[in-house]
């Protein structure tokens, strides 16, 4: 997802905060909408369906805690990332925010550059979550169904043992990227058992036989990569 496609709703009853934060986020290329209280926040959220909401706690008409609860119970907004931006640093306020469904809590004052970095970190979480739920991936002529542990190569279904499937899934997640051997061991085998580098070689050899030798390239002394 490109930066210009990411929508952020900024909610605060202080005009200066809205102006400064909105300016800095817009300068990064994000599409920014604003609201000055909880009631407006709920209405804007339903209308704009933002990816991220940055919201003050203490506001007139409807405070941030209540607005967060309403948004969390609104169909289509359950997965929107919500973080509170407020001067209130008391523990009870933070607990109330998390209980209402907030994902994070930022205490102001905060430097614009630090806030932008925090926003980028929150949005990376969104991308990772979306990637996790992407169960069917097509790479060239290969279709990988992560939910059913099934591979279709050039229209032919191939059944792979679990570790071969996970290795293929990892390498195809970023075609042409070189995955270091230690990264492969960590991602595919983790802490299950102690295995050596030869284990990776054996699984790669089996994948070459089943998927096609030309798809798997060895980078000597480093690791492997998948190529189309």
C-alpha positions as a Markdown table, in Angstrom:
| # | Residue | x | y | z |
|---|---|---|---|---|
| 1 | Unk | 0.0 | 0.0 | 0.0 |
| 2 | Unk | 1.4 | 3.4 | -1.0 |
| 3 | Unk | 1.7 | 6.2 | 1.5 |
| 4 | Unk | -0.8 | 8.4 | -0.5 |
| 5 | Unk | -3.4 | 5.7 | -0.1 |
| 6 | Unk | -3.2 | 5.6 | 3.7 |
| 7 | Unk | -5.9 | 7.6 | 5.5 |
| 8 | Unk | -5.4 | 9.0 | 8.9 |
| 9 | Unk | -8.0 | 10.6 | 11.1 |
| 10 | Unk | -6.7 | 13.1 | 13.6 |
| 11 | Unk | -9.0 | 14.0 | 16.5 |
| 12 | Unk | -8.3 | 16.8 | 19.0 |
| 13 | Unk | -10.1 | 19.8 | 20.4 |
| 14 | Unk | -7.0 | 22.0 | 20.3 |
| 15 | Unk | -6.8 | 23.8 | 16.9 |
| 16 | Unk | -3.0 | 24.2 | 17.2 |
| 17 | Unk | -2.5 | 20.4 | 17.7 |
| 18 | Unk | -4.7 | 19.7 | 14.7 |
| 19 | Unk | -2.8 | 22.1 | 12.5 |
| 20 | Unk | 0.7 | 21.0 | 13.5 |
| 21 | Unk | 0.2 | 17.3 | 13.5 |
| 22 | Unk | -1.9 | 17.4 | 10.3 |
| 23 | Unk | 0.8 | 19.4 | 8.5 |
| 24 | Unk | 3.5 | 17.0 | 9.5 |
| 25 | Unk | 1.6 | 13.9 | 8.5 |
| 26 | Unk | 0.4 | 15.4 | 5.2 |
| 27 | Unk | 4.0 | 16.3 | 4.4 |
| 28 | Unk | 4.8 | 12.6 | 4.6 |
| 29 | Unk | 2.2 | 12.0 | 1.9 |
| 30 | Unk | -0.7 | 10.6 | 4.1 |
| 31 | Unk | -4.3 | 11.6 | 3.5 |
| 32 | Unk | -5.3 | 13.3 | 6.7 |
| 33 | Unk | -8.8 | 14.1 | 8.0 |
| 34 | Unk | -9.5 | 16.0 | 11.2 |
| 35 | Unk | -12.3 | 16.2 | 13.9 |
| 36 | Unk | -12.5 | 18.3 | 17.0 |
| 37 | Unk | -14.5 | 16.0 | 19.3 |
| 38 | Unk | -15.6 | 12.4 | 19.7 |
| 39 | Unk | -18.9 | 12.9 | 17.9 |
| 40 | Unk | -17.2 | 14.2 | 14.8 |
| 41 | Unk | -14.6 | 11.5 | 15.1 |
| 42 | Unk | -17.2 | 8.7 | 15.0 |
| 43 | Unk | -19.0 | 10.3 | 12.0 |
| 44 | Unk | -15.7 | 10.9 | 10.1 |
| 45 | Unk | -14.5 | 7.4 | 10.9 |
| 46 | Unk | -17.7 | 5.8 | 9.5 |
| 47 | Unk | -17.5 | 8.0 | 6.4 |
| 48 | Unk | -13.8 | 7.9 | 5.6 |
| 49 | Unk | -12.9 | 4.4 | 7.0 |
| 50 | Unk | -9.4 | 5.5 | 8.0 |
| 51 | Unk | -6.5 | 3.1 | 8.5 |
| 52 | Unk | -5.3 | 4.9 | 11.6 |
| 53 | Unk | -7.0 | 7.2 | 14.1 |
| 54 | Unk | -4.9 | 9.4 | 16.4 |
| 55 | Unk | -7.2 | 10.7 | 19.1 |
| 56 | Unk | -7.1 | 12.9 | 22.2 |
| 57 | Unk | -8.8 | 11.6 | 25.4 |
| 58 | Unk | -10.2 | 14.8 | 27.0 |
| 59 | Unk | -12.7 | 16.4 | 24.5 |
| 60 | Unk | -16.1 | 18.0 | 24.6 |
| 61 | Unk | -19.4 | 16.3 | 23.7 |
| 62 | Unk | -17.9 | 12.8 | 23.6 |
| 63 | Unk | -14.4 | 12.0 | 25.0 |
| 64 | Unk | -11.9 | 9.8 | 23.3 |
| 65 | Unk | -12.6 | 6.7 | 25.4 |
| 66 | Unk | -16.2 | 6.6 | 24.5 |
| 67 | Unk | -15.5 | 7.4 | 20.9 |
| 68 | Unk | -13.0 | 4.6 | 20.7 |
| 69 | Unk | -15.6 | 2.2 | 22.1 |
| 70 | Unk | -18.2 | 3.3 | 19.5 |
| 71 | Unk | -15.7 | 3.0 | 16.7 |
| 72 | Unk | -14.6 | -0.5 | 17.8 |
| 73 | Unk | -18.2 | -1.7 | 17.7 |
| 74 | Unk | -18.8 | -0.2 | 14.2 |
| 75 | Unk | -18.9 | -2.8 | 11.4 |
| 76 | Unk | -15.9 | -2.3 | 9.1 |
| 77 | Unk | -13.9 | -0.4 | 11.7 |
| 78 | Unk | -12.9 | -3.3 | 14.0 |
| 79 | Unk | -9.4 | -3.5 | 12.6 |
| 80 | Unk | -8.7 | 0.3 | 12.3 |
| 81 | Unk | -5.6 | 1.1 | 14.4 |
| 82 | Unk | -6.4 | 3.6 | 17.2 |
| 83 | Unk | -3.8 | 5.4 | 19.3 |
| 84 | Unk | -4.5 | 8.0 | 21.9 |
| 85 | Unk | -2.5 | 11.3 | 21.8 |
| 86 | Unk | -3.0 | 13.1 | 25.1 |
| 87 | Unk | -1.3 | 15.0 | 27.8 |
| 88 | Unk | -2.8 | 12.7 | 30.4 |
| 89 | Unk | -0.2 | 10.2 | 31.5 |
| 90 | Unk | -2.0 | 8.7 | 34.5 |
| 91 | Unk | -2.1 | 5.0 | 34.6 |
| 92 | Unk | -5.9 | 4.8 | 34.9 |
| 93 | Unk | -6.3 | 6.9 | 31.7 |
| 94 | Unk | -4.1 | 4.5 | 29.8 |
| 95 | Unk | -5.8 | 1.4 | 31.2 |
| 96 | Unk | -9.2 | 2.9 | 30.3 |
| 97 | Unk | -7.9 | 3.6 | 26.8 |
| 98 | Unk | -6.7 | 0.0 | 26.2 |
| 99 | Unk | -9.9 | -1.4 | 27.7 |
| 100 | Unk | -11.9 | 0.7 | 25.2 |
| 101 | Unk | -9.9 | -1.0 | 22.4 |
| 102 | Unk | -7.0 | 1.3 | 21.7 |
| 103 | Unk | -3.8 | -0.1 | 20.2 |
| 104 | Unk | -1.3 | 2.4 | 21.5 |
| 105 | Unk | -0.9 | 5.4 | 23.7 |
| 106 | Unk | 1.2 | 8.5 | 22.9 |
| 107 | Unk | 1.8 | 11.2 | 25.6 |
| 108 | Unk | 2.2 | 14.8 | 24.4 |
| 109 | Unk | 4.0 | 17.0 | 24.0 |
| 110 | Unk | 5.9 | 15.0 | 21.4 |
| 111 | Unk | 8.3 | 16.2 | 18.7 |
| 112 | Unk | 6.8 | 16.0 | 15.2 |
| 113 | Unk | 9.5 | 13.8 | 13.9 |
| 114 | Unk | 9.1 | 11.4 | 16.7 |
| 115 | Unk | 5.3 | 11.3 | 16.1 |
| 116 | Unk | 5.8 | 10.6 | 12.4 |
| 117 | Unk | 8.2 | 7.7 | 13.3 |
| 118 | Unk | 5.6 | 6.4 | 15.7 |
| 119 | Unk | 2.9 | 6.6 | 13.0 |
| 120 | Unk | 5.1 | 4.7 | 10.6 |
| 121 | Unk | 5.7 | 2.0 | 13.2 |
| 122 | Unk | 1.9 | 1.6 | 13.8 |
| 123 | Unk | 1.2 | 1.4 | 10.0 |
| 124 | Unk | 3.9 | -1.3 | 9.6 |
| 125 | Unk | 1.9 | -3.3 | 12.1 |
| 126 | Unk | -1.2 | -2.8 | 9.8 |
| 127 | Unk | 0.7 | -4.1 | 6.8 |
| 128 | Unk | 2.0 | -7.1 | 8.7 |
| 129 | Unk | -1.4 | -8.0 | 9.9 |
| 130 | Unk | -2.8 | -7.7 | 6.3 |
| 131 | Unk | 0.0 | -9.9 | 5.1 |
| 132 | Unk | -0.8 | -12.5 | 7.7 |
| 133 | Unk | -4.4 | -12.9 | 6.5 |
| 134 | Unk | -3.4 | -13.2 | 2.9 |
| 135 | Unk | -3.9 | -16.9 | 2.6 |
| 136 | Unk | -3.7 | -17.4 | -1.2 |
| 137 | Unk | -0.7 | -15.9 | -3.0 |
| 138 | Unk | 0.2 | -16.1 | -6.7 |
| 139 | Unk | 3.8 | -15.9 | -7.7 |
| 140 | Unk | 4.4 | -16.4 | -11.4 |
| 141 | Unk | 2.7 | -19.7 | -12.4 |
| 142 | Unk | 2.7 | -20.9 | -8.8 |
| 143 | Unk | -0.3 | -20.5 | -6.5 |
| 144 | Unk | 0.3 | -21.0 | -2.8 |
| 145 | Unk | -2.7 | -21.7 | -0.5 |
| 146 | Unk | -1.3 | -21.2 | 3.0 |
| 147 | Unk | -4.6 | -22.2 | 4.7 |
| 148 | Unk | -4.8 | -25.6 | 3.0 |
| 149 | Unk | -1.0 | -26.1 | 2.7 |
| 150 | Unk | -1.5 | -26.6 | -1.1 |
| 151 | Unk | 0.6 | -25.7 | -4.1 |
| 152 | Unk | -0.5 | -25.4 | -7.7 |
| 153 | Unk | 2.3 | -25.2 | -10.2 |
| 154 | Unk | 1.3 | -24.6 | -13.9 |
| 155 | Unk | -2.2 | -25.9 | -13.1 |
| 156 | Unk | -0.9 | -29.1 | -11.4 |
| 157 | Unk | -1.5 | -29.6 | -7.7 |
| 158 | Unk | 1.5 | -30.5 | -5.6 |
| 159 | Unk | 1.5 | -31.8 | -2.1 |
| 160 | Unk | 4.5 | -30.8 | 0.0 |
| 161 | Unk | 5.6 | -31.9 | 3.4 |
| 162 | Unk | 5.1 | -29.1 | 6.0 |
| 163 | Unk | 8.7 | -27.9 | 6.2 |
| 164 | Unk | 9.1 | -27.8 | 2.4 |
| 165 | Unk | 5.9 | -25.9 | 2.1 |
| 166 | Unk | 7.0 | -23.3 | 4.8 |
| 167 | Unk | 10.4 | -22.9 | 3.1 |
| 168 | Unk | 8.8 | -22.3 | -0.3 |
| 169 | Unk | 6.3 | -19.9 | 1.3 |
| 170 | Unk | 9.1 | -17.9 | 2.9 |
| 171 | Unk | 11.2 | -17.7 | -0.2 |
| 172 | Unk | 8.3 | -16.7 | -2.5 |
| 173 | Unk | 7.2 | -14.0 | 0.0 |
| 174 | Unk | 9.8 | -11.8 | -1.5 |
| 175 | Unk | 11.0 | -13.1 | -4.9 |
| 176 | Unk | 14.6 | -12.2 | -5.7 |
| 177 | Unk | 15.4 | -11.4 | -2.1 |
| 178 | Unk | 18.3 | -13.4 | -0.7 |
| 179 | Unk | 17.3 | -15.1 | 2.6 |
| 180 | Unk | 20.3 | -15.8 | 4.8 |
| 181 | Unk | 20.6 | -19.4 | 6.1 |
| 182 | Unk | 20.2 | -18.3 | 9.7 |
| 183 | Unk | 17.0 | -16.4 | 8.8 |
| 184 | Unk | 15.6 | -19.5 | 7.0 |
| 185 | Unk | 16.5 | -21.7 | 10.0 |
| 186 | Unk | 14.8 | -19.2 | 12.4 |
| 187 | Unk | 11.6 | -18.7 | 10.3 |
| 188 | Unk | 11.1 | -22.3 | 9.2 |
| 189 | Unk | 12.5 | -24.4 | 12.0 |
| 190 | Unk | 12.5 | -21.9 | 14.8 |
| 191 | Unk | 13.2 | -23.5 | 18.2 |
| 192 | Unk | 11.6 | -26.8 | 17.4 |
| 193 | Unk | 14.8 | -28.8 | 16.9 |
| 194 | Unk | 18.5 | -28.2 | 16.5 |
| 195 | Unk | 19.2 | -28.6 | 12.8 |
| 196 | Unk | 22.2 | -27.9 | 10.6 |
| 197 | Unk | 22.7 | -26.1 | 7.4 |
| 198 | Unk | 22.5 | -29.3 | 5.5 |
| 199 | Unk | 18.9 | -29.6 | 6.4 |
| 200 | Unk | 18.1 | -26.5 | 4.3 |
| 201 | Unk | 20.1 | -27.9 | 1.4 |
| 202 | Unk | 18.2 | -31.1 | 1.4 |
| 203 | Unk | 14.8 | -29.3 | 1.5 |
| 204 | Unk | 15.9 | -27.0 | -1.3 |
| 205 | Unk | 17.0 | -30.0 | -3.4 |
| 206 | Unk | 13.5 | -31.5 | -3.0 |
| 207 | Unk | 11.8 | -28.3 | -3.9 |
| 208 | Unk | 13.9 | -28.0 | -7.1 |
| 209 | Unk | 12.8 | -31.5 | -8.1 |
| 210 | Unk | 9.1 | -30.7 | -7.5 |
| 211 | Unk | 8.8 | -27.0 | -8.4 |
| 212 | Unk | 11.6 | -26.5 | -10.9 |
| 213 | Unk | 15.4 | -26.1 | -10.5 |
| 214 | Unk | 15.5 | -22.7 | -12.2 |
| 215 | Unk | 13.3 | -21.1 | -9.4 |
| 216 | Unk | 15.9 | -21.6 | -6.7 |
| 217 | Unk | 19.3 | -19.9 | -6.7 |
| 218 | Unk | 22.1 | -20.5 | -4.3 |
| 219 | Unk | 24.1 | -17.5 | -3.1 |
| 220 | Unk | 27.3 | -19.1 | -2.0 |
| 221 | Unk | 28.1 | -18.4 | 1.6 |
| 222 | Unk | 24.9 | -16.5 | 2.2 |
| 223 | Unk | 21.7 | -18.4 | 1.5 |
| 224 | Unk | 19.0 | -18.9 | -1.1 |
| 225 | Unk | 16.5 | -16.9 | -3.2 |
| 226 | Unk | 13.5 | -17.6 | -5.3 |
| 227 | Unk | 13.4 | -16.3 | -8.9 |
| 228 | Unk | 10.6 | -16.2 | -11.4 |
